[in-house]
Amino acid sequence: MPRHHSFEDSCSHSVGKRVPTSIQSNRNKNQISHNIQQFRLQKNSNLPWSTSSTTTTTIDIIQINLAKSKVATAHLAKLASEININHFLVQEPYVKEGPVNLISAYSSPYSELEDTAQDLANILTKIGPEQALIGADMNAPSTLWGYANNSSRGNVMEDLISGLSLHLLNEKNSEPTFQHGNAKGWPDLALVK
């Protein structure tokens, strides 16, 4: 059963389930100043067509509109440290110094990474001094984010990160961001400008 939290400790819940993946939504309908939802995403792999183990993976996610409130944004940071939920979808947070751009990028392991890296560099150059949070699946092995060895693709990403003065949020000793059967890797990068 998911734990429920809100800013005003009043929740009304509606739960829906889908198979093989289910999303349970707990929406606070009484909340006017802040729109908060909690989702529990469950992927049940105990199905005849599943190729993985018979386990259920659960990801708890809170979605909230902070209405550009400094107090609500600070309270969310406090709430995040108090509860066991690491995934937040936040709309309209309080931002002190200009906008924050969210960028999602993907480069297939079979495509030229240089093209995607150049597109990313162009976007970051175009936004100028504005902040950016980048989530990227670049399929670029590098020892900086967990792989045992570097690849030419990893070198391209390392050059992009240093050339644009980006900050890598990934840690070398973190768990793999991709795991299937015996294969594992760290293709997903989190970067900040």
C-alpha positions as CSV (number, residue, x, y, z in Angstrom):
1,M,0.0,0.0,0.0
2,P,1.5,3.4,-1.0
3,R,2.2,6.0,1.7
4,H,0.3,9.2,1.1
5,H,1.6,12.7,1.8
6,S,0.3,16.1,1.2
7,F,1.2,19.6,2.2
8,E,-1.9,20.0,4.3
9,D,-2.2,16.4,5.5
10,S,-5.6,16.0,3.9
11,C,-5.9,13.5,1.0
12,S,-8.7,11.8,-0.8
13,H,-7.5,8.9,-2.9
14,S,-8.6,7.2,-6.1
15,V,-6.7,4.1,-7.2
16,G,-6.7,2.6,-10.7
17,K,-4.9,-0.6,-11.8
18,R,-3.7,-1.7,-15.2
19,V,-1.9,-5.0,-16.1
20,P,0.9,-5.7,-17.0
21,T,1.8,-2.2,-15.8
22,S,-0.3,-0.5,-13.2
23,I,-0.4,3.1,-12.1
24,Q,-2.1,4.0,-8.8
25,S,-3.0,7.6,-8.5
26,N,-3.6,9.3,-5.2
27,R,-4.9,12.8,-5.9
28,N,-5.5,15.4,-3.3
29,K,-8.8,16.9,-4.6
30,N,-9.2,19.3,-1.6
31,Q,-6.0,21.1,-2.3
32,I,-6.6,24.4,-4.0
33,S,-3.2,26.3,-3.8
34,H,-1.1,23.2,-4.6
35,N,-1.9,20.4,-7.0
36,I,-0.3,17.2,-5.7
37,Q,-0.6,13.7,-6.9
38,Q,1.2,10.5,-5.9
39,F,1.6,7.7,-8.4
40,R,2.8,4.2,-7.8
41,L,4.0,2.6,-11.0
42,Q,4.2,-1.2,-10.8
43,K,5.6,-3.4,-13.5
44,N,4.6,-7.0,-12.9
45,S,6.9,-9.3,-14.8
46,N,5.2,-12.5,-13.6
47,L,3.4,-12.9,-16.9
48,P,3.6,-15.6,-19.5
49,W,5.2,-13.4,-22.2
50,S,7.7,-11.8,-19.8
51,T,11.4,-12.7,-20.2
52,S,12.5,-11.4,-16.9
53,S,12.2,-12.7,-13.3
54,T,8.9,-13.0,-11.4
55,T,9.3,-9.8,-9.4
56,T,7.4,-6.6,-9.2
57,T,9.2,-3.3,-9.6
58,T,7.7,-0.3,-7.9
59,I,8.5,3.3,-8.5
60,D,6.8,5.9,-6.4
61,I,6.4,9.3,-8.0
62,I,4.9,12.6,-6.7
63,Q,3.6,15.1,-9.1
64,I,3.0,18.7,-7.9
65,N,2.4,22.2,-9.2
66,L,4.2,24.5,-6.8
67,A,2.6,27.7,-8.3
68,K,6.0,29.5,-8.2
69,S,5.8,29.5,-4.4
70,K,9.1,29.8,-2.5
71,V,7.5,28.2,0.6
72,A,6.0,25.3,-1.3
73,T,9.3,24.7,-3.2
74,A,11.2,24.7,0.1
75,H,8.6,22.4,1.7
76,L,8.9,19.9,-1.2
77,A,12.7,19.7,-0.5
78,K,12.0,19.0,3.1
79,L,9.3,16.4,2.2
80,A,11.7,14.7,-0.2
81,S,14.2,14.2,2.6
82,E,11.6,12.8,5.0
83,I,9.8,10.3,2.8
84,N,11.1,7.4,0.8
85,I,10.2,8.8,-2.6
86,N,13.0,9.9,-5.0
87,H,11.0,10.8,-8.1
88,F,9.2,14.1,-8.4
89,L,7.4,15.7,-11.4
90,V,7.4,19.4,-10.5
91,Q,5.6,22.1,-12.4
92,E,6.1,25.8,-11.8
93,P,8.7,25.6,-9.0
94,Y,10.1,28.7,-7.4
95,V,13.2,29.6,-9.4
96,K,15.3,32.5,-8.0
97,E,17.5,33.2,-11.0
98,G,15.8,32.9,-14.3
99,P,14.2,30.0,-16.1
100,V,15.4,26.4,-16.0
101,N,15.3,24.5,-19.3
102,L,14.6,20.8,-19.2
103,I,16.3,18.9,-22.1
104,S,15.8,15.2,-22.9
105,A,18.2,13.6,-25.4
106,Y,18.7,10.2,-26.9
107,S,21.3,8.7,-29.2
108,S,20.9,5.2,-30.5
109,P,24.0,3.0,-30.1
110,Y,23.7,2.5,-33.9
111,S,23.7,6.2,-34.8
112,E,26.4,8.8,-35.0
113,L,26.7,10.3,-31.5
114,E,28.5,13.4,-32.9
115,D,25.2,14.5,-34.5
116,T,23.2,14.3,-31.2
117,A,26.1,15.9,-29.3
118,Q,26.2,18.8,-31.8
119,D,22.4,19.2,-31.6
120,L,22.7,19.4,-27.8
121,A,25.6,21.9,-28.0
122,N,23.5,24.1,-30.3
123,I,20.5,24.0,-27.9
124,L,22.7,24.9,-24.9
125,T,24.4,27.7,-26.9
126,K,21.0,29.1,-28.0
127,I,19.6,29.3,-24.4
128,G,22.7,31.4,-23.4
129,P,23.2,31.8,-19.7
130,E,19.9,30.2,-18.7
131,Q,20.1,27.1,-16.5
132,A,19.4,23.6,-17.9
133,L,18.8,20.1,-16.6
134,I,19.6,17.5,-19.2
135,G,18.5,13.9,-19.0
136,A,20.2,11.9,-21.8
137,D,20.4,8.3,-22.9
138,M,23.5,8.6,-25.0
139,N,24.8,5.0,-25.1
140,A,28.3,6.3,-24.5
141,P,30.5,4.2,-22.1
142,S,32.9,6.1,-19.9
143,T,34.6,5.4,-16.7
144,L,33.3,8.8,-15.4
145,W,29.8,7.3,-15.0
146,G,30.4,3.7,-14.1
147,Y,31.7,1.7,-17.1
148,A,34.9,-0.3,-16.7
149,N,36.3,1.2,-20.0
150,N,35.9,4.2,-22.2
151,S,34.6,4.1,-25.8
152,S,34.9,6.6,-28.6
153,R,31.3,7.6,-27.9
154,G,32.2,8.1,-24.2
155,N,35.1,10.3,-25.3
156,V,32.7,12.4,-27.4
157,M,30.4,12.9,-24.3
158,E,33.3,13.7,-22.0
159,D,34.5,16.4,-24.5
160,L,31.0,17.8,-24.7
161,I,30.6,18.0,-20.9
162,S,34.0,19.7,-20.4
163,G,33.7,21.9,-23.5
164,L,30.3,23.3,-22.3
165,S,31.3,23.4,-18.6
166,L,28.4,21.0,-17.8
167,H,28.2,19.3,-14.4
168,L,27.8,15.5,-14.4
169,L,25.4,14.4,-11.6
170,N,26.0,10.7,-12.2
171,E,28.4,9.0,-9.7
172,K,31.0,6.4,-10.7
173,N,30.0,3.8,-8.1
174,S,26.2,4.1,-8.7
175,E,23.9,1.2,-9.6
176,P,23.5,0.6,-13.4
177,T,20.8,2.7,-15.1
178,F,20.1,-0.2,-17.5
179,Q,19.9,-3.9,-16.6
180,H,18.4,-6.8,-18.5
181,G,19.4,-10.4,-18.0
182,N,23.2,-10.4,-17.8
183,A,23.6,-7.1,-19.6
184,K,24.0,-3.9,-17.5
185,G,25.2,-0.4,-18.2
186,W,25.1,3.3,-17.4
187,P,23.8,4.8,-20.6
188,D,21.7,7.5,-18.9
189,L,23.3,10.7,-17.9
190,A,22.1,13.6,-15.8
191,L,23.8,16.9,-16.5
192,V,23.4,20.5,-15.3
193,K,24.3,23.7,-16.9
